[in-house]
Amino acid sequence: MELRSAEAVSSRLLGLTQRSVSEDLGCRRGEFSRKHYGSVELLISSDADGAIQRAGRFRVENGSSDENTEYTPGTWHRTDVHLENPEYYTRWYFKYFLGKVHQNYIGTDAEKNPFFLSVVLSDQNNQRVPQYHSILWRKTGTQKICLPYSPTKTLSVKSILSAMSLEKFEKSPREIFHPEIQKDLLVLEEQEGSVNFKFGVLYAKDGQLTDDEMFSNETGSESFQRFLHLLGDTITLKGWTGYRGGLDTKNDTTGTCSIYTVYQGHEIMFHVSTMLPYSRENKQQVERKRHIGNDIVTIVFQEGEESSPAFKPSMIRSHFTHIFALVRYNKQNDSYRLKIFSEESVPLFGPPLPSPPVFTNHQEFRDFLLVKLINGEKATLETPTFSQKRQRTLDMLIRSLYQDLMPDLHKNMLNRRSFSDVLPESPKSTRKKEEARQAEFVRLGQALKLKTTVKGDTPATLATTSFCKKEPWESQSFCSNFPHEVVCADSWGQSLLVSTDAGILLIDDGQPSVQVFDKTLQIKQMHVLEALDLLIARTDKGCHLYAVNTHHGSELRIVVAIRNKLLLITKKYNPCNSVTSSSLLSLPESPVDEFQYIREICLSDPPVVMTLVDGPTGDSDNMICVAYRHQFDLVNESTGESYRLHHVEANKVNFVAAIDVYEDGEAGLLLCYNYVCQYRKVYPFNGGSPFIQSSAYDFHFSWNQVPYAVVCAFPYILAFTTDSIEIRLVVNGNLVHTAVVPELQLVASRSDIYFKATAAVRGSSHSSSKEMSSRSSPQTPTAYEMAECPLSSSEGEIPGKNLYKIPLSNLVGRSIERPLKSPLTPKVITTPTSSGVTSLPVTHSLSLSRMEIKEIASRTRKELLGLLDEPIPKMEGAQKQKKAPRRQSDPKQGAVRSTSSDRLISTSFESFSESRHLSTSSDPDTVANREESSPSSYPFHLTSLYDEDIIDLK
């Protein structure tokens, strides 16, 4: 393997640049902290004499470390507010199956536990993307996956169950024909939780420290009444036909009025303490506690100043309430402050509180509070207390249904054949009989769907509300009618460098593409490192994979895989980020001189996935994560020893990615394979080996469809399949959105995310991405706004797919704005002045002319082929360059043909900055010195100062 480079030494003087915004966000994307979601504390409640009454461990979310921290209302940026695991995306049986022709199977696994399997061939959201949706019902819960549809290959039940890791059976699955099975399966799905919610609202006066005092308040203050009006509408209970939340709607035994609202399809009834029946004789107010004490989530509205004693969950005697939302109102600035207490066993849920947790916009506060409470109740249902109860109920229902169906095994109700093909149509031999059965099947299903909708237990209304607001993952049109097949790509500032079947193209939004190299150079993998002014690329022979460290640290590390051998290469950063005229002679003539071959590491098998992990010190504790066979291993870069990180228990393994993430500065890995994404915390090497063990910090979740690529952009993690983008949260794996994108191909994701698709993406913006860069959220597109990407294609070529862009700043930049350490430091350039040396930061200039790009490509190609003239000595060349006119590429020459063999190419593209960017001084001496030190005033003026350098890493 060889490293080659082409570089003008003169451009070294002035080409040092500062990292771009996208590069900085790229460093932040893998950094996250669960501290944004609070910390666990032991909360103690005492009586008036100081005696301890109760204590409990709660996770406290306060948004900031000090509740009394000074703040300026209205200056914070809100976090993105999402309903997690929305029923519109999770209630599959209601959405995809009910009222449609589908197949249901019954069987028992190797442990003799019964299970049900439902399969339907559906058109994904009317996007003309046929898919198989499959649901496996077991006592441990439901498992849902999507499988691709092929018109030439039928899908068997056995292959579906195998994809769900169910391969051994005590009794083979048999098909259920009776239409009444739909009602029973709908009941099984409803065990996942209600789509409607009831929340308690407790009013507490200033100084009240016990639940008896709080529940004894007959009326609330004016500010409390305004808060109730913000939450919802006051409704009369008697005769109420909507969701009642356990309240009496006939005899007024639970009060005459209550607060009710509907939020994104969810009906919410509030149990307000001052509206529930009050008893003067009963100091404990049992009737009020009976409702509020049995609510999973309770809002506590506390009067008083910030300095007064604050509410603690230990003040409430309830074993059922797991989440308390403490609300305080500030009359001075008309703002609300929020604090969340969650019982220790409740999983993390969002959205995280802003810092400080103060809301001056009341509508934003309402949205945030309701979403937080809904997500909190859903998270509570995953605690052992509720999950074990749900599992027992589900097990009982499945066994009861199984026993009811078993007597009909020898009747026509069950199909005798096992492992039947899942067919979209019935066999011709029984066409009429089957059509009659299907008609009755559909009729009963539609009747059940209508009945469930009228009852208010359906998530159907979310289908419209979930697409109304602008989301951070909304895409922008980058280039339309892109006819070429994309091999790989990487972003270069606001442009995109793409390797296609027609060569290497540079695409800029709204501009004609520039062909950098023709199709004889086939690049299979590339990285554009703006902060280092480097292009690293891999061709189609020799090494089959390489990886670079994403966070860089103090050095750039590259690991190259050639079959089962790993070659480690490093490039030290210049400790002095400035270049002076006195250091000219010490500068290397090409970037290859700055690379150093470290060692060769042998593995037992060629790696399929490879990721570099930064150690906490960078001194003998850096690691390489490799995936092969059925396992993920960690390799010590210093010693070459490998250690088992995770073994995959599956017959077939489809490795997707190993993503290095850093939680509070400590390394971790997101291991993605098959349908699984698993987080493993990696501890530094101790005595030559890493400390690897499962911990409470580890978690895993499952995708609905096997992805071919996964992108992490905290707080989100995106899975790309052939026809959808599945978006989840990193901290808990909860689903927030699924976008259907026909014929989807991920193009680049190191900074901004680029993908290719055949049709307009739902919720995408077709405005120019340059026009959208200044907007906080993309706008809804119109067809005529779509900017075409003119390409030099052959005559009569059919226009192809479109390129879309998801700005990384929308994903990462809109998360909580807390400081995150960045391992990169800004570069500065220095220019001689009459009084000394001045260091000025220079922004990265990427607005290159088409002719300059062609000139770079031409010279790089000639250098790689050894066709350049003899190099001119440095100092003489610098003097001659001042007088030489600017060289232009021959427009007739076009793209230079390539005869390169397999190699990893490292190329440095550096530019001059124009004189107005170099100094603000108008001193004549300064200008003269600048003219002497600057070979040319033209940007990207390339001279014949190339040496062909080859490093044989063997």
Secondary structure, DSSP 8 states (H G I E B T S, - for coil): --------HHHHHH------HHHHHHHHTTEE-GGGG-EEEEEEEE-TTS-EEEEEEEEEE-SSS-TT----TT-S-------SS-HHHH-HIIIIITTS--EEEEEEETTS-EEEEEEEEEEGGGSS-EEEEEEEEETTEEEEEEEE-BTTB-EEHHHHHHHTT---EEEEEEEE--TTHHHHHHHHHHTT--SSEEEEEEEE-TT--SHHHHHT--S--HHHHHHHHHH-EEEE-TT--S--TT--SSS-TT-SEEEEEEETTEEEEEEETTTS---SS-TT-HHHHHHHTT-SEEEEEE-S-TTS----GGGS--SS--EEEEEEEETTTTEEEEEEEEETTS---S----SS-EES-HHHHHHHHHHHHHHHHHHHTTSHHHHHHHHHHHHHHHHHHHHHHGGGTTSTTEEEEES-EE-SS--GGGHHHHHHHHHHHHHHHHHHHHHHHHHT---TTHHHHTTTS--TT--EEEEEEE-S-EEEEEEETTEEEEEETTEEEEE-TTS--EEEE-TTS-EEEEEEEGGGTEEEEEESSS--EEEE-SS-TTEEEEEEEETTEEEEEEEE--SS----GGGTTTS-SSGGGGEEEEEEEE-SS--SEEEEE--SSSSS--EEEEEETTEEEEEETTT--EEEEEE--SSS--EEEEEEEEETTEEEEEEEETTEEEEEE---EETTEE-----TT-EEEE-SS--SEEEEETTEEEEE-SSEEEEEETTT--EEEEEE-TT-EEEE-SSSEEEEESS--TT-B-S-HHHHTTSSS-----GGG--B------TT----EEEEEE-HHHHTTTS-------S----EEEEE-SSSEEEEE--------HHHHHHHHHHHHHHHHT-S-----HHHHHHHHHHS------TTT-S------S-EEEEE------HHHH-----HHHHHHHHHH-S-SSTT---S----------
